[in-house]
């Protein structure tokens, strides 16, 4: 999610906002859910340009909910993993659209006290919901070396995970983001340090683990697709391969149709295609130049065509 510093002129830099608005443009009436409300940039554009829909947000970050109140948008408190429960509690049984803008917001990254960034010195926190118990400090200082290495390898796709985990365990206790970043930098070969910040993948991995982000994507997509009305659309924006792979596989499964073994002379599963893909896209060079944090974004969209 690309939100920005507090100044009003820069608070909304939603990634691929034109594409998002265009994809939801054909939706005729109903509720469109911004399931990752953040700074409200996407929701604001949708409200300004789509007159026939009601926009509702979801976010577990109190700062995002406060932003929603400032914009006049109802933002439900919670994770998009609980999308169905949250919407049903709000009296909503079906939706015309759901937007997922995965990952951490720029506003969270730029606030040192949230502990998301290796660029600023802050506490090892990384909790999107400040009230949850598990923090980055808990993982960094209590996980066994093998468990820590597996986490960094799996969620960060970091080839030097074992070396990094060994260095973290040796340096404990670590209490700040800069301590962790320096420990990671000292654990990897010099050539790696010359190719961007060496702690990026480790921070990503720990953040994903703290917030159970990949599990939330699976659960959130399931709820969104189930609640989607005919002609409704789900749009996702992912920022790394782990997120995008989950979306791509789930969308592909929804449009696969017949699941019978190839040898059967006639279809026996009775399956029918209920969805169609609306394609994928990346941000334009002009958008990346204006907002470098959009560089790795990948948008995908799907539409329900039958009940």
Secondary structure, DSSP 8 states (H G I E B T S, - for coil): --B--SSGGGSB--TTHHHHHHHHHT--SEEEEETT-TTSHHHHHHHHH-TTEEEEEEES-HHHHHHHHHHT--EEES-GGGHHHHHHHTT---EEEEEEE-S--HHHHH-GGG---SSS--BS---SSTTSS--HHHHHHHS-HHHHHHHHHHHH--TTHHHHHHHHHHH----BHHHHHHHHHHHS-HHHHTSS-TTHHHHHHHHHHHHTHHHHHHHHHHHHHHHEEEEEEEEEEESSHHHHHHHHHHHHHHT----S-TT-SS--S-----EEEEEEE---HHHHHH-GGGTT-EEEEEEE---
